[in-house]
């Protein structure tokens, strides 16, 4: 077994990549993708050890948000930046006249099975029927809590947005949504959305899989949306990796108006550290990439790991205090919550 849990037998050819064929690169060996200089995900044996150790905290069956479901406006023009939290890593970003969804999930479960797997403990913060016309959907990677084919089918049928995603994920989407409009990219590439807005595809420290035989066969990424509202970073999922993704982000893009950063699904650290940062690391990441404001996502909706349902928020607030960051700069958003993000200091 290799370091990432892939079985190899003597003289047995390795399983071909099911999603992508292309030349080797600094993060692709010709078959699987990897994090340069980083750690691979845990092995299947380590996964079983974690699942059987009895350390997972029980969540409530329902954890309602204090906010009612949002009713978004049709469009937000100019430099105004408005966010509405749907849940987990799904946000509606309204800026520069565009309506953008990040890793959209409206399904009850994030699982290959409709009857088992992590289930919502709160309803989506926007009813699907109340969505404004969606122009753009960012899909960061293929884990079920980020790439939900049922939701993507509904978006195609009702909105026909452009899907932007990293290498290999287009194969998964197109198998379920054959007529989807998809723009697929490698790290450090970009796609022009309209005359004023460009999306940049950024490296993060994560991995991918839809099953047991396709580990790291599709790429993962974050995105920088550059437009009239400034620069907005959506991380998708990432481990902190010594701050490397954030330092690189600052070098490429300078100061950001907003960073949307995961703060949940981080325990136990011995297993989750390579793939999921914790709240304190999210605060450090915000500082390293020079974001004026940040949103905490990836918490409080689906029970994926060991920590209690509200611990990410509590630990984020403690980390902000410890690092001298004002609470109003980094908001752990709940479903239905709306935030008009202030202008970055020094903006015209």
BALOBA-1460 file (C-alpha; in Angstrom, 3 decimals):
// residues 348
<rec num="1" residu="x" x="0.000" y="0.000" z="0.000"/>
<rec num="2" residu="x" x="1.314" y="3.443" z="-0.874"/>
<rec num="3" residu="x" x="1.305" y="6.422" z="1.456"/>
<rec num="4" residu="x" x="-2.156" y="7.482" z="0.269"/>
<rec num="5" residu="x" x="-3.746" y="4.054" z="0.679"/>
<rec num="6" residu="x" x="-3.538" y="2.934" z="-2.957"/>
<rec num="7" residu="x" x="-3.056" y="-0.789" z="-3.296"/>
<rec num="8" residu="x" x="-0.173" y="-1.973" z="-5.477"/>
<rec num="9" residu="x" x="0.508" y="-5.610" z="-6.280"/>
<rec num="10" residu="x" x="3.742" y="-6.974" z="-7.735"/>
<rec num="11" residu="x" x="3.531" y="-6.663" z="-11.510"/>
<rec num="12" residu="x" x="-0.044" y="-5.370" z="-11.299"/>
<rec num="13" residu="x" x="-0.684" y="-2.193" z="-13.321"/>
<rec num="14" residu="x" x="-1.989" y="0.767" z="-11.391"/>
<rec num="15" residu="x" x="-5.607" y="1.772" z="-11.966"/>
<rec num="16" residu="x" x="-5.849" y="4.357" z="-14.735"/>
<rec num="17" residu="x" x="-7.168" y="7.809" z="-13.985"/>
<rec num="18" residu="x" x="-10.922" y="7.737" z="-14.484"/>
<rec num="19" residu="x" x="-11.358" y="11.490" z="-14.896"/>
<rec num="20" residu="x" x="-8.347" y="13.144" z="-16.477"/>
<rec num="21" residu="x" x="-5.547" y="12.433" z="-18.923"/>
<rec num="22" residu="x" x="-2.731" y="14.907" z="-19.367"/>
<rec num="23" residu="x" x="1.015" y="15.423" z="-19.108"/>
<rec num="24" residu="x" x="2.787" y="15.286" z="-15.743"/>
<rec num="25" residu="x" x="3.214" y="18.602" z="-13.932"/>
<rec num="26" residu="x" x="4.491" y="19.886" z="-10.607"/>
<rec num="27" residu="x" x="1.272" y="18.544" z="-8.983"/>
<rec num="28" residu="x" x="0.308" y="15.634" z="-11.291"/>
<rec num="29" residu="x" x="2.412" y="12.503" z="-11.767"/>
<rec num="30" residu="x" x="0.583" y="11.337" z="-14.890"/>
<rec num="31" residu="x" x="-2.051" y="9.451" z="-12.908"/>
<rec num="32" residu="x" x="-2.854" y="11.198" z="-9.615"/>
<rec num="33" residu="x" x="-2.691" y="14.748" z="-8.317"/>
<rec num="34" residu="x" x="-0.697" y="15.696" z="-5.215"/>
<rec num="35" residu="x" x="0.248" y="18.640" z="-3.020"/>
<rec num="36" residu="x" x="3.865" y="19.641" z="-3.809"/>
<rec num="37" residu="x" x="5.886" y="19.428" z="-0.613"/>
<rec num="38" residu="x" x="2.785" y="18.514" z="1.361"/>
<rec num="39" residu="x" x="1.289" y="15.531" z="3.094"/>
<rec num="40" residu="x" x="-1.010" y="12.961" z="1.468"/>
<rec num="41" residu="x" x="-4.431" y="12.219" z="2.987"/>
<rec num="42" residu="x" x="-4.723" y="9.539" z="5.615"/>
<rec num="43" residu="x" x="-4.748" y="5.882" z="4.650"/>
<rec num="44" residu="x" x="-7.794" y="3.624" z="4.732"/>
<rec num="45" residu="x" x="-6.356" y="1.933" z="7.835"/>
<rec num="46" residu="x" x="-6.078" y="5.302" z="9.579"/>
<rec num="47" residu="x" x="-9.638" y="6.118" z="8.546"/>
<rec num="48" residu="x" x="-10.892" y="2.921" z="10.167"/>
<rec num="49" residu="x" x="-8.882" y="3.653" z="13.307"/>
<rec num="50" residu="x" x="-10.537" y="7.061" z="13.581"/>
<rec num="51" residu="x" x="-14.047" y="5.764" z="12.831"/>
<rec num="52" residu="x" x="-13.763" y="3.032" z="15.463"/>
<rec num="53" residu="x" x="-12.146" y="4.972" z="18.323"/>
<rec num="54" residu="x" x="-15.445" y="6.299" z="19.739"/>
<rec num="55" residu="x" x="-14.233" y="9.890" z="19.981"/>
<rec num="56" residu="x" x="-16.891" y="11.596" z="17.853"/>
<rec num="57" residu="x" x="-19.045" y="14.124" z="19.735"/>
<rec num="58" residu="x" x="-22.801" y="13.728" z="19.303"/>
<rec num="59" residu="x" x="-24.548" y="16.535" z="17.404"/>
<rec num="60" residu="x" x="-28.192" y="17.531" z="17.824"/>
<rec num="61" residu="x" x="-30.519" y="16.128" z="15.174"/>
<rec num="62" residu="x" x="-31.564" y="19.728" z="14.496"/>
<rec num="63" residu="x" x="-29.565" y="22.905" z="15.095"/>
<rec num="64" residu="x" x="-31.699" y="25.722" z="13.708"/>
<rec num="65" residu="x" x="-30.068" y="28.927" z="12.554"/>
<rec num="66" residu="x" x="-31.082" y="32.130" z="14.348"/>
<rec num="67" residu="x" x="-31.679" y="33.720" z="10.930"/>
<rec num="68" residu="x" x="-34.749" y="33.213" z="8.717"/>
<rec num="69" residu="x" x="-34.240" y="32.071" z="5.151"/>
<rec num="70" residu="x" x="-32.853" y="34.927" z="3.078"/>
<rec num="71" residu="x" x="-34.687" y="36.516" z="0.149"/>
<rec num="72" residu="x" x="-31.911" y="37.823" z="-2.090"/>
<rec num="73" residu="x" x="-32.301" y="40.780" z="-4.420"/>
<rec num="74" residu="x" x="-32.117" y="40.006" z="-8.151"/>
<rec num="75" residu="x" x="-28.751" y="41.784" z="-8.653"/>
<rec num="76" residu="x" x="-26.184" y="43.813" z="-6.707"/>
<rec num="77" residu="x" x="-24.308" y="46.266" z="-8.894"/>
<rec num="78" residu="x" x="-21.042" y="48.137" z="-8.604"/>
<rec num="79" residu="x" x="-18.565" y="47.686" z="-5.758"/>
<rec num="80" residu="x" x="-21.126" y="46.486" z="-3.198"/>
<rec num="81" residu="x" x="-20.334" y="42.958" z="-1.980"/>
<rec num="82" residu="x" x="-23.217" y="41.008" z="-0.433"/>
<rec num="83" residu="x" x="-23.030" y="37.468" z="0.921"/>
<rec num="84" residu="x" x="-25.849" y="35.163" z="1.914"/>
<rec num="85" residu="x" x="-25.005" y="31.936" z="3.727"/>
<rec num="86" residu="x" x="-26.824" y="28.852" z="2.477"/>
<rec num="87" residu="x" x="-24.938" y="26.371" z="4.666"/>
<rec num="88" residu="x" x="-21.633" y="24.503" z="4.963"/>
<rec num="89" residu="x" x="-19.534" y="25.826" z="2.033"/>
<rec num="90" residu="x" x="-22.437" y="27.113" z="-0.040"/>
<rec num="91" residu="x" x="-22.710" y="30.894" z="-0.236"/>
<rec num="92" residu="x" x="-24.432" y="33.252" z="-2.617"/>
<rec num="93" residu="x" x="-21.945" y="35.958" z="-3.592"/>
<rec num="94" residu="x" x="-23.519" y="39.033" z="-5.204"/>
<rec num="95" residu="x" x="-21.123" y="41.590" z="-6.642"/>
<rec num="96" residu="x" x="-20.491" y="43.481" z="-9.872"/>
<rec num="97" residu="x" x="-23.906" y="42.506" z="-11.232"/>
<rec num="98" residu="x" x="-23.140" y="38.776" z="-10.986"/>
<rec num="99" residu="x" x="-24.782" y="36.077" z="-8.860"/>
<rec num="100" residu="x" x="-22.239" y="33.429" z="-7.871"/>
<rec num="101" residu="x" x="-22.669" y="30.206" z="-5.897"/>
<rec num="102" residu="x" x="-19.802" y="28.413" z="-4.172"/>
<rec num="103" residu="x" x="-19.854" y="24.592" z="-3.882"/>
<rec num="104" residu="x" x="-23.666" y="24.483" z="-3.983"/>
<rec num="105" residu="x" x="-25.450" y="21.796" z="-1.944"/>
<rec num="106" residu="x" x="-29.217" y="21.836" z="-1.403"/>
<rec num="107" residu="x" x="-29.507" y="18.070" z="-0.814"/>
<rec num="108" residu="x" x="-30.463" y="16.618" z="2.577"/>
<rec num="109" residu="x" x="-27.348" y="14.420" z="2.705"/>
<rec num="110" residu="x" x="-23.767" y="14.665" z="1.472"/>
<rec num="111" residu="x" x="-23.181" y="11.062" z="0.532"/>
<rec num="112" residu="x" x="-23.250" y="8.675" z="-2.435"/>
<rec num="113" residu="x" x="-26.423" y="7.264" z="-0.830"/>
<rec num="114" residu="x" x="-29.724" y="9.110" z="-0.531"/>
<rec num="115" residu="x" x="-30.661" y="7.251" z="2.670"/>
<rec num="116" residu="x" x="-27.392" y="7.301" z="4.636"/>
<rec num="117" residu="x" x="-24.488" y="9.603" z="5.341"/>
<rec num="118" residu="x" x="-24.153" y="13.068" z="6.905"/>
<rec num="119" residu="x" x="-27.541" y="14.798" z="7.067"/>
<rec num="120" residu="x" x="-28.374" y="18.479" z="7.418"/>
<rec num="121" residu="x" x="-29.078" y="19.748" z="10.907"/>
<rec num="122" residu="x" x="-30.522" y="22.997" z="9.515"/>
<rec num="123" residu="x" x="-32.324" y="23.817" z="6.254"/>
<rec num="124" residu="x" x="-30.623" y="25.777" z="3.472"/>
<rec num="125" residu="x" x="-30.376" y="29.489" z="4.267"/>
<rec num="126" residu="x" x="-32.016" y="30.299" z="0.934"/>
<rec num="127" residu="x" x="-34.897" y="28.264" z="-0.472"/>
<rec num="128" residu="x" x="-33.875" y="26.993" z="-3.905"/>
<rec num="129" residu="x" x="-36.960" y="28.594" z="-5.452"/>
<rec num="130" residu="x" x="-35.917" y="31.980" z="-4.033"/>
<rec num="131" residu="x" x="-32.519" y="32.062" z="-5.718"/>
<rec num="132" residu="x" x="-31.906" y="34.940" z="-8.098"/>
<rec num="133" residu="x" x="-30.726" y="34.054" z="-11.587"/>
<rec num="134" residu="x" x="-27.366" y="32.316" z="-11.049"/>
<rec num="135" residu="x" x="-24.623" y="33.247" z="-13.501"/>
<rec num="136" residu="x" x="-21.626" y="31.375" z="-12.158"/>
<rec num="137" residu="x" x="-21.011" y="28.284" z="-10.008"/>
<rec num="138" residu="x" x="-17.600" y="27.536" z="-8.505"/>
<rec num="139" residu="x" x="-16.962" y="23.840" z="-7.710"/>
<rec num="140" residu="x" x="-13.709" y="23.445" z="-5.786"/>
<rec num="141" residu="x" x="-13.366" y="19.629" z="-5.707"/>
<rec num="142" residu="x" x="-15.316" y="16.396" z="-5.857"/>
<rec num="143" residu="x" x="-16.025" y="15.449" z="-2.235"/>
<rec num="144" residu="x" x="-19.761" y="14.971" z="-1.708"/>
<rec num="145" residu="x" x="-20.119" y="17.948" z="0.620"/>
<rec num="146" residu="x" x="-18.801" y="20.199" z="-2.190"/>
<rec num="147" residu="x" x="-19.843" y="18.564" z="-5.471"/>
<rec num="148" residu="x" x="-23.515" y="17.635" z="-5.234"/>
<rec num="149" residu="x" x="-24.735" y="16.412" z="-8.598"/>
<rec num="150" residu="x" x="-28.422" y="16.634" z="-7.663"/>
<rec num="151" residu="x" x="-28.037" y="20.346" z="-6.967"/>
<rec num="152" residu="x" x="-25.975" y="20.923" z="-10.102"/>
<rec num="153" residu="x" x="-28.725" y="19.293" z="-12.200"/>
<rec num="154" residu="x" x="-31.303" y="21.633" z="-10.642"/>
<rec num="155" residu="x" x="-29.120" y="24.657" z="-11.303"/>
<rec num="156" residu="x" x="-28.607" y="23.659" z="-14.919"/>
<rec num="157" residu="x" x="-32.330" y="23.163" z="-15.445"/>
<rec num="158" residu="x" x="-33.400" y="26.394" z="-13.786"/>
<rec num="159" residu="x" x="-30.489" y="28.775" z="-14.360"/>
<rec num="160" residu="x" x="-28.005" y="27.364" z="-16.917"/>
<rec num="161" residu="x" x="-24.968" y="28.894" z="-15.148"/>
<rec num="162" residu="x" x="-21.339" y="28.519" z="-16.128"/>
<rec num="163" residu="x" x="-19.614" y="25.918" z="-13.924"/>
<rec num="164" residu="x" x="-15.936" y="26.610" z="-13.209"/>
<rec num="165" residu="x" x="-13.961" y="23.716" z="-11.731"/>
<rec num="166" residu="x" x="-10.434" y="22.222" z="-11.698"/>
<rec num="167" residu="x" x="-9.164" y="19.358" z="-13.854"/>
<rec num="168" residu="x" x="-11.107" y="16.091" z="-13.851"/>
<rec num="169" residu="x" x="-14.223" y="17.349" z="-12.104"/>
<rec num="170" residu="x" x="-15.762" y="18.210" z="-15.455"/>
<rec num="171" residu="x" x="-15.877" y="14.482" z="-16.256"/>
<rec num="172" residu="x" x="-17.925" y="13.822" z="-13.115"/>
<rec num="173" residu="x" x="-20.292" y="16.734" z="-13.730"/>
<rec num="174" residu="x" x="-20.795" y="16.014" z="-17.412"/>
<rec num="175" residu="x" x="-21.682" y="12.367" z="-16.742"/>
<rec num="176" residu="x" x="-24.699" y="13.576" z="-14.757"/>
<rec num="177" residu="x" x="-25.359" y="16.893" z="-16.509"/>
<rec num="178" residu="x" x="-24.350" y="16.266" z="-20.152"/>
<rec num="179" residu="x" x="-25.310" y="19.697" z="-21.447"/>
<rec num="180" residu="x" x="-23.752" y="21.711" z="-18.619"/>
<rec num="181" residu="x" x="-21.589" y="24.690" z="-19.576"/>
<rec num="182" residu="x" x="-18.259" y="23.921" z="-17.917"/>
<rec num="183" residu="x" x="-14.967" y="25.783" z="-17.875"/>
<rec num="184" residu="x" x="-12.235" y="23.460" z="-16.534"/>
<rec num="185" residu="x" x="-8.786" y="24.644" z="-15.456"/>
<rec num="186" residu="x" x="-5.472" y="23.806" z="-13.845"/>
<rec num="187" residu="x" x="-3.915" y="25.733" z="-10.963"/>
<rec num="188" residu="x" x="-2.734" y="29.254" z="-11.892"/>
<rec num="189" residu="x" x="-5.091" y="29.512" z="-14.858"/>
<rec num="190" residu="x" x="-7.901" y="32.037" z="-15.163"/>
<rec num="191" residu="x" x="-11.213" y="32.447" z="-16.953"/>
<rec num="192" residu="x" x="-12.806" y="35.722" z="-18.014"/>
<rec num="193" residu="x" x="-16.463" y="35.801" z="-16.960"/>
<rec num="194" residu="x" x="-17.440" y="39.177" z="-18.401"/>
<rec num="195" residu="x" x="-15.807" y="42.500" z="-19.237"/>
<rec num="196" residu="x" x="-15.232" y="43.269" z="-15.545"/>
<rec num="197" residu="x" x="-14.771" y="39.907" z="-13.783"/>
<rec num="198" residu="x" x="-12.073" y="37.230" z="-13.910"/>
<rec num="199" residu="x" x="-11.851" y="34.027" z="-11.878"/>
<rec num="200" residu="x" x="-8.388" y="32.747" z="-10.965"/>
<rec num="201" residu="x" x="-7.818" y="29.078" z="-10.055"/>
<rec num="202" residu="x" x="-5.569" y="28.821" z="-6.990"/>
<rec num="203" residu="x" x="-3.722" y="25.905" z="-5.331"/>
<rec num="204" residu="x" x="-4.834" y="24.738" z="-1.893"/>
<rec num="205" residu="x" x="-3.721" y="21.770" z="0.215"/>
<rec num="206" residu="x" x="-6.400" y="19.091" z="-0.037"/>
<rec num="207" residu="x" x="-7.311" y="15.907" z="-1.944"/>
<rec num="208" residu="x" x="-10.245" y="14.307" z="-3.769"/>
<rec num="209" residu="x" x="-12.305" y="11.115" z="-4.068"/>
<rec num="210" residu="x" x="-15.830" y="9.974" z="-4.844"/>
<rec num="211" residu="x" x="-15.153" y="6.352" z="-3.856"/>
<rec num="212" residu="x" x="-12.404" y="3.940" z="-2.858"/>
<rec num="213" residu="x" x="-10.740" y="3.637" z="-6.275"/>
<rec num="214" residu="x" x="-10.441" y="7.239" z="-7.464"/>
<rec num="215" residu="x" x="-8.388" y="8.942" z="-4.759"/>
<rec num="216" residu="x" x="-6.735" y="12.133" z="-6.077"/>
<rec num="217" residu="x" x="-7.768" y="11.505" z="-9.692"/>
<rec num="218" residu="x" x="-9.443" y="14.932" z="-9.933"/>
<rec num="219" residu="x" x="-7.811" y="18.195" z="-8.896"/>
<rec num="220" residu="x" x="-8.872" y="20.472" z="-6.018"/>
<rec num="221" residu="x" x="-8.520" y="24.258" z="-5.851"/>
<rec num="222" residu="x" x="-9.547" y="27.593" z="-4.402"/>
<rec num="223" residu="x" x="-10.733" y="30.576" z="-6.442"/>
<rec num="224" residu="x" x="-10.057" y="34.300" z="-6.520"/>
<rec num="225" residu="x" x="-12.921" y="36.320" z="-7.997"/>
<rec num="226" residu="x" x="-11.512" y="39.612" z="-9.289"/>
<rec num="227" residu="x" x="-14.059" y="42.257" z="-10.226"/>
<rec num="228" residu="x" x="-15.669" y="45.602" z="-9.380"/>
<rec num="229" residu="x" x="-16.008" y="44.596" z="-5.706"/>
<rec num="230" residu="x" x="-12.282" y="43.834" z="-5.391"/>
<rec num="231" residu="x" x="-10.697" y="40.428" z="-4.885"/>
<rec num="232" residu="x" x="-12.597" y="37.641" z="-3.126"/>
<rec num="233" residu="x" x="-10.917" y="34.335" z="-2.210"/>
<rec num="234" residu="x" x="-12.979" y="31.170" z="-1.774"/>
<rec num="235" residu="x" x="-10.748" y="28.420" z="-0.396"/>
<rec num="236" residu="x" x="-13.038" y="25.408" z="-0.851"/>
<rec num="237" residu="x" x="-11.252" y="22.999" z="1.513"/>
<rec num="238" residu="x" x="-7.651" y="23.320" z="2.624"/>
<rec num="239" residu="x" x="-5.154" y="22.272" z="5.208"/>
<rec num="240" residu="x" x="-2.936" y="25.051" z="6.539"/>
<rec num="241" residu="x" x="0.299" y="23.463" z="5.233"/>
<rec num="242" residu="x" x="2.492" y="25.850" z="7.222"/>
<rec num="243" residu="x" x="0.689" y="28.796" z="5.644"/>
<rec num="244" residu="x" x="2.073" y="28.033" z="2.161"/>
<rec num="245" residu="x" x="-1.218" y="28.449" z="0.230"/>
<rec num="246" residu="x" x="-1.809" y="31.829" z="1.873"/>
<rec num="247" residu="x" x="1.693" y="33.186" z="1.303"/>
<rec num="248" residu="x" x="1.463" y="32.210" z="-2.337"/>
<rec num="249" residu="x" x="-1.956" y="33.832" z="-2.600"/>
<rec num="250" residu="x" x="-0.588" y="37.114" z="-1.239"/>
<rec num="251" residu="x" x="2.321" y="37.023" z="-3.664"/>
<rec num="252" residu="x" x="0.025" y="36.498" z="-6.657"/>
<rec num="253" residu="x" x="-2.866" y="38.794" z="-5.752"/>
<rec num="254" residu="x" x="-1.849" y="41.293" z="-3.101"/>
<rec num="255" residu="x" x="-4.410" y="42.407" z="-0.556"/>
<rec num="256" residu="x" x="-7.859" y="40.784" z="-0.697"/>
<rec num="257" residu="x" x="-11.135" y="42.375" z="0.272"/>
<rec num="258" residu="x" x="-12.565" y="39.070" z="1.511"/>
<rec num="259" residu="x" x="-11.465" y="35.507" z="2.196"/>
<rec num="260" residu="x" x="-14.076" y="32.743" z="2.572"/>
<rec num="261" residu="x" x="-12.282" y="30.165" z="4.702"/>
<rec num="262" residu="x" x="-13.211" y="26.755" z="6.163"/>
<rec num="263" residu="x" x="-13.185" y="26.624" z="9.966"/>
<rec num="264" residu="x" x="-14.786" y="23.215" z="10.669"/>
<rec num="265" residu="x" x="-14.205" y="19.468" z="10.256"/>
<rec num="266" residu="x" x="-10.747" y="19.597" z="11.869"/>
<rec num="267" residu="x" x="-10.791" y="16.923" z="14.613"/>
<rec num="268" residu="x" x="-8.996" y="14.637" z="15.287"/>
<rec num="269" residu="x" x="-5.914" y="16.639" z="14.305"/>
<rec num="270" residu="x" x="-3.738" y="13.540" z="13.819"/>
<rec num="271" residu="x" x="-5.997" y="12.574" z="10.915"/>
<rec num="272" residu="x" x="-7.501" y="15.852" z="9.684"/>
<rec num="273" residu="x" x="-4.552" y="18.255" z="9.840"/>
<rec num="274" residu="x" x="-3.283" y="17.651" z="6.267"/>
<rec num="275" residu="x" x="-6.689" y="18.378" z="4.738"/>
<rec num="276" residu="x" x="-8.718" y="20.640" z="7.074"/>
<rec num="277" residu="x" x="-7.377" y="23.684" z="8.884"/>
<rec num="278" residu="x" x="-8.704" y="24.564" z="12.334"/>
<rec num="279" residu="x" x="-10.131" y="27.962" z="13.381"/>
<rec num="280" residu="x" x="-6.822" y="29.355" z="14.630"/>
<rec num="281" residu="x" x="-5.120" y="28.382" z="11.374"/>
<rec num="282" residu="x" x="-7.937" y="30.134" z="9.490"/>
<rec num="283" residu="x" x="-7.168" y="33.336" z="11.401"/>
<rec num="284" residu="x" x="-3.476" y="32.974" z="10.599"/>
<rec num="285" residu="x" x="-4.390" y="32.348" z="6.957"/>
<rec num="286" residu="x" x="-6.473" y="35.504" z="6.858"/>
<rec num="287" residu="x" x="-3.512" y="37.485" z="8.131"/>
<rec num="288" residu="x" x="-1.000" y="35.847" z="5.805"/>
<rec num="289" residu="x" x="-3.039" y="36.497" z="2.653"/>
<rec num="290" residu="x" x="-3.809" y="40.075" z="3.667"/>
<rec num="291" residu="x" x="-7.597" y="39.782" z="3.642"/>
<rec num="292" residu="x" x="-9.417" y="42.783" z="5.086"/>
<rec num="293" residu="x" x="-12.401" y="40.615" z="6.027"/>
<rec num="294" residu="x" x="-13.172" y="36.915" z="6.251"/>
<rec num="295" residu="x" x="-16.091" y="34.508" z="6.468"/>
<rec num="296" residu="x" x="-15.959" y="31.193" z="8.278"/>
<rec num="297" residu="x" x="-17.728" y="28.356" z="6.457"/>
<rec num="298" residu="x" x="-17.644" y="24.533" z="6.416"/>
<rec num="299" residu="x" x="-19.166" y="24.190" z="9.895"/>
<rec num="300" residu="x" x="-22.466" y="23.715" z="11.677"/>
<rec num="301" residu="x" x="-24.525" y="22.028" z="8.928"/>
<rec num="302" residu="x" x="-23.165" y="18.515" z="8.259"/>
<rec num="303" residu="x" x="-21.639" y="16.351" z="10.997"/>
<rec num="304" residu="x" x="-18.407" y="15.222" z="9.349"/>
<rec num="305" residu="x" x="-15.817" y="14.981" z="12.137"/>
<rec num="306" residu="x" x="-15.361" y="14.893" z="15.897"/>
<rec num="307" residu="x" x="-15.790" y="18.445" z="17.190"/>
<rec num="308" residu="x" x="-19.091" y="19.664" z="18.735"/>
<rec num="309" residu="x" x="-21.444" y="21.550" z="16.447"/>
<rec num="310" residu="x" x="-20.700" y="25.041" z="17.820"/>
<rec num="311" residu="x" x="-17.022" y="24.573" z="18.685"/>
<rec num="312" residu="x" x="-15.652" y="26.071" z="15.433"/>
<rec num="313" residu="x" x="-17.395" y="29.379" z="16.158"/>
<rec num="314" residu="x" x="-16.224" y="29.440" z="19.764"/>
<rec num="315" residu="x" x="-12.638" y="28.594" z="18.841"/>
<rec num="316" residu="x" x="-12.660" y="31.154" z="16.030"/>
<rec num="317" residu="x" x="-13.709" y="33.915" z="18.414"/>
<rec num="318" residu="x" x="-10.981" y="32.855" z="20.868"/>
<rec num="319" residu="x" x="-8.376" y="32.837" z="18.105"/>
<rec num="320" residu="x" x="-9.430" y="36.292" z="16.911"/>
<rec num="321" residu="x" x="-8.978" y="37.646" z="20.433"/>
<rec num="322" residu="x" x="-5.621" y="35.887" z="20.850"/>
<rec num="323" residu="x" x="-4.286" y="37.347" z="17.588"/>
<rec num="324" residu="x" x="-5.711" y="40.826" z="18.048"/>
<rec num="325" residu="x" x="-8.188" y="40.630" z="15.154"/>
<rec num="326" residu="x" x="-11.481" y="42.462" z="15.619"/>
<rec num="327" residu="x" x="-14.529" y="40.183" z="15.640"/>
<rec num="328" residu="x" x="-16.292" y="42.219" z="12.980"/>
<rec num="329" residu="x" x="-13.531" y="41.379" z="10.502"/>
<rec num="330" residu="x" x="-14.078" y="37.584" z="10.556"/>
<rec num="331" residu="x" x="-17.665" y="36.386" z="10.715"/>
<rec num="332" residu="x" x="-18.619" y="32.688" z="11.229"/>
<rec num="333" residu="x" x="-21.816" y="32.844" z="9.190"/>
<rec num="334" residu="x" x="-24.961" y="30.806" z="9.846"/>
<rec num="335" residu="x" x="-27.600" y="29.747" z="7.274"/>
<rec num="336" residu="x" x="-29.798" y="32.669" z="6.235"/>
<rec num="337" residu="x" x="-27.331" y="35.279" z="7.450"/>
<rec num="338" residu="x" x="-26.636" y="38.178" z="5.079"/>
<rec num="339" residu="x" x="-23.545" y="40.374" z="5.210"/>
<rec num="340" residu="x" x="-22.764" y="43.487" z="3.215"/>
<rec num="341" residu="x" x="-18.978" y="43.271" z="3.432"/>
<rec num="342" residu="x" x="-17.380" y="46.670" z="4.095"/>
<rec num="343" residu="x" x="-15.001" y="48.231" z="1.612"/>
<rec num="344" residu="x" x="-11.357" y="47.337" z="2.214"/>
<rec num="345" residu="x" x="-9.464" y="50.101" z="4.025"/>
<rec num="346" residu="x" x="-7.937" y="52.510" z="1.535"/>
<rec num="347" residu="x" x="-10.388" y="51.645" z="-1.249"/>
<rec num="348" residu="x" x="-11.394" y="54.590" z="-3.436"/>
